[in-house]
């Protein structure tokens, strides 16, 4: 989970136009997309760093926070698709990614929260 979140964050931070195209979005039609993409990349890298570096009780909180954020992402994606702001293919891929991250994070959270890092 950490590797996927960090890789997605780094790729979006370093190549936001390419990442946008991978999610069926056109950065030429939406010149603000690279800025938002980079912000999203920073967010994902920060989450990965917190999940990796946390110890003790804060470790459980970091691992529980991650699927909650992904579920909120899913909710926003669906709302924006219904509003007509996202085309179907982009919304479908983004929603599937958010749901997969929610499921994987929810499954990993109990075991990861119990691990102690030194």
The 8 nearest C-alpha neighbors of each residue, nearest first, counted from 0:
[[1, 3, 2, 4, 104, 103, 100, 107],
 [2, 0, 4, 47, 3, 5, 51, 50],
 [1, 3, 5, 0, 4, 6, 47, 7],
 [2, 4, 6, 0, 5, 1, 7, 8],
 [3, 5, 1, 7, 2, 6, 43, 8],
 [4, 6, 44, 8, 2, 3, 7, 47],
 [7, 5, 9, 3, 8, 4, 2, 10],
 [8, 6, 4, 10, 5, 9, 3, 11],
 [40, 7, 9, 43, 5, 44, 11, 6],
 [8, 10, 12, 6, 11, 7, 40, 13],
 [11, 9, 13, 7, 12, 8, 14, 6],
 [12, 10, 15, 40, 8, 14, 9, 18],
 [11, 13, 37, 40, 9, 10, 14, 15],
 [12, 14, 10, 11, 9, 15, 37, 40],
 [15, 13, 11, 17, 10, 16, 12, 18],
 [16, 14, 11, 33, 18, 36, 17, 12],
 [17, 15, 19, 18, 14, 33, 26, 20],
 [16, 18, 20, 19, 14, 15, 21, 11],
 [19, 17, 21, 15, 20, 16, 11, 14],
 [20, 18, 16, 24, 22, 17, 21, 15],
 [19, 21, 23, 24, 17, 22, 18, 25],
 [22, 20, 18, 19, 23, 17, 24, 16],
 [21, 23, 19, 20, 89, 24, 18, 92],
 [24, 22, 20, 89, 21, 19, 88, 25],
 [23, 25, 20, 19, 22, 26, 89, 21],
 [24, 26, 27, 28, 20, 29, 19, 23],
 [25, 27, 29, 30, 28, 32, 16, 24],
 [28, 26, 25, 29, 30, 16, 32, 24],
 [29, 27, 26, 25, 30, 24, 32, 31],
 [28, 30, 26, 27, 31, 32, 25, 24],
 [31, 29, 26, 32, 27, 28, 33, 34],
 [32, 30, 29, 34, 33, 35, 26, 36],
 [31, 33, 35, 30, 34, 29, 26, 36],
 [34, 32, 36, 15, 35, 31, 16, 37],
 [35, 33, 37, 36, 32, 31, 38, 15],
 [34, 36, 38, 32, 37, 33, 39, 31],
 [37, 35, 33, 39, 15, 34, 38, 11],
 [36, 38, 12, 40, 34, 39, 35, 11],
 [37, 39, 35, 41, 40, 36, 42, 34],
 [40, 38, 42, 36, 37, 41, 35, 43],
 [8, 41, 39, 12, 37, 11, 43, 42],
 [40, 42, 38, 44, 39, 43, 45, 8],
 [43, 41, 39, 45, 40, 44, 46, 38],
 [44, 42, 8, 46, 40, 45, 41, 4],
 [43, 45, 5, 47, 8, 41, 46, 42],
 [46, 44, 48, 42, 43, 47, 41, 49],
 [45, 47, 43, 49, 44, 48, 50, 42],
 [46, 48, 44, 50, 1, 45, 49, 5],
 [49, 47, 45, 51, 46, 50, 52, 44],
 [50, 48, 46, 52, 51, 47, 53, 45],
 [49, 51, 47, 61, 48, 52, 53, 62],
 [52, 50, 48, 49, 53, 47, 1, 58],
 [51, 53, 49, 50, 48, 54, 116, 58],
 [52, 54, 58, 49, 50, 57, 51, 55],
 [55, 53, 58, 116, 57, 115, 56, 52],
 [54, 56, 58, 57, 115, 53, 59, 116],
 [55, 57, 58, 59, 54, 60, 112, 53],
 [56, 58, 60, 59, 55, 53, 54, 61],
 [59, 57, 53, 54, 61, 56, 60, 112],
 [60, 58, 112, 62, 57, 61, 56, 63],
 [59, 61, 57, 63, 58, 62, 64, 56],
 [62, 60, 64, 58, 50, 63, 59, 57],
 [61, 63, 108, 59, 64, 60, 65, 50],
 [64, 62, 60, 61, 65, 108, 59, 66],
 [65, 63, 61, 67, 62, 66, 60, 68],
 [64, 66, 68, 67, 62, 63, 69, 61],
 [67, 65, 101, 69, 104, 68, 105, 64],
 [68, 66, 70, 64, 65, 69, 71, 63],
 [69, 67, 71, 65, 66, 70, 72, 64],
 [68, 70, 72, 66, 97, 101, 71, 67],
 [71, 69, 73, 67, 72, 68, 101, 66],
 [70, 72, 74, 68, 73, 69, 67, 75],
 [71, 73, 69, 75, 70, 74, 76, 68],
 [72, 74, 70, 76, 94, 71, 97, 75],
 [73, 75, 71, 77, 72, 76, 78, 70],
 [76, 74, 78, 72, 77, 73, 79, 71],
 [75, 77, 73, 79, 78, 74, 80, 72],
 [78, 76, 80, 74, 75, 79, 81, 73],
 [79, 77, 75, 81, 80, 76, 82, 74],
 [80, 78, 82, 76, 84, 81, 77, 85],
 [79, 81, 85, 83, 77, 82, 78, 84],
 [82, 80, 78, 83, 79, 77, 84, 85],
 [83, 81, 79, 80, 84, 78, 85, 77],
 [82, 84, 80, 81, 85, 79, 86, 78],
 [83, 85, 79, 82, 80, 86, 81, 78],
 [86, 84, 80, 83, 90, 79, 89, 87],
 [85, 87, 89, 88, 90, 80, 84, 83],
 [86, 88, 90, 89, 91, 85, 80, 92],
 [89, 87, 91, 90, 86, 92, 23, 22],
 [90, 88, 23, 92, 22, 91, 87, 86],
 [89, 91, 87, 93, 88, 92, 85, 94],
 [92, 90, 88, 94, 89, 93, 87, 95],
 [93, 91, 95, 89, 94, 90, 96, 88],
 [92, 94, 96, 90, 95, 91, 89, 97],
 [95, 93, 97, 91, 73, 96, 92, 90],
 [94, 96, 98, 92, 97, 93, 91, 99],
 [97, 95, 93, 99, 94, 98, 92, 100],
 [96, 98, 94, 100, 69, 73, 95, 99],
 [99, 97, 101, 95, 100, 96, 94, 102],
 [98, 100, 102, 96, 101, 97, 95, 103],
 [99, 101, 97, 103, 98, 102, 104, 96],
 [102, 100, 66, 98, 104, 69, 99, 103],
 [101, 103, 99, 105, 104, 100, 98, 106],
 [104, 102, 106, 100, 105, 101, 99, 107],
 [105, 103, 107, 66, 101, 106, 102, 100],
 [104, 106, 102, 108, 103, 107, 66, 101],
 [105, 107, 103, 104, 108, 102, 109, 110],
 [108, 106, 104, 105, 110, 109, 111, 103],
 [107, 109, 62, 111, 105, 110, 112, 106],
 [110, 108, 112, 111, 107, 113, 106, 105],
 [109, 111, 113, 112, 108, 107, 114, 106],
 [112, 110, 108, 114, 113, 109, 107, 62],
 [113, 111, 59, 109, 58, 110, 114, 108],
 [112, 114, 111, 110, 115, 109, 59, 58],
 [115, 113, 111, 112, 116, 110, 58, 55],
 [114, 116, 54, 55, 113, 117, 112, 58],
 [117, 115, 54, 114, 53, 52, 55, 51],
 [116, 115, 54, 52, 55, 53, 114, 51]]
